[in-house]
Amino acid sequence: TSTQISRPFHLAIGYSGGVGDEFAYPDAHPRYQAQLVRRYYDHESSGLVGSGLIRLQEPGLDPRGGYVVVNGIDRTTESGSSFIARYSMLSLVHSFFGGGLPSTPNRIRQLPRLQILSPTLITELDDPDSIEVRWSSEWTRWDGKKYTQLYPDGFSESAAQLVYVPMVSKDNGKTWVSMMDGQPVTPGTIPWIDGVGPNPAQTRADAVAGDESYTWSTPPAEFPKGSYLIRIEGFRLDEALHYTQHMEKIYVNR
């Protein structure tokens, strides 16, 4: 609930409390607009900000924007490097969620919680020629709760923008191949064809309503008795940043 703050800050002021000379020349130095989006810590004695999320917008009629977490918490000798590392990661993750609130300028569109429903480690797979892989996509964070408490109930993004990549590993995650065509794929990278978009031989578009599924062909010659990792990744068609994924271990008995 509290921590030491040795580097408080606020927008448009310098260390001495003034502003830089360039603020007097907006034509030669177009100003990016800064806005305090979230205030994580206050600096009680000065009224300044101890830690917060800042949105920067470029000049122009349709400005792009970016988010920066500014942390003024105390130095390593006072706060400890472990606390600083944990807090930096926490505020970074929270900034991703906080920047996605509806009606927020330059909002960060959120990703769904993707979960493989079947098969799982306890699913009995006796000599299957094919396996139905089912997964769900819910508009929550990883633990099934709202991204933050400020999100409205029933929040969702457009599922029509989602595309999935089902893959399998025979060597405990060292290498991966597509469930769809058996060709190598790289985790975290959407298979792409220039001029076409997502490779239709290795990706599946979201079905919009309900759970997703894919019937994976598992002939004994290619998938003998043993353990396998299956992984489903979800990407957005119009944004290369960020993706969602879930992985399960299964056992095929022959």
PyMOL commands that set and color helices and strands:
alter all, ss='L'
color gray80, all
select helices_A, chain A and resi 21-24+76-79+81-98+159-161
alter helices_A, ss='H'
color red, helices_A
select strands_A, chain A and resi 33-42+49-57+65-71+113-118+125-126+130-138+162-169+177-178+192-193+197-198+204-205+212-217+226-236+239-253
alter strands_A, ss='S'
color yellow, strands_A
deselect
rebuild
show_as cartoon
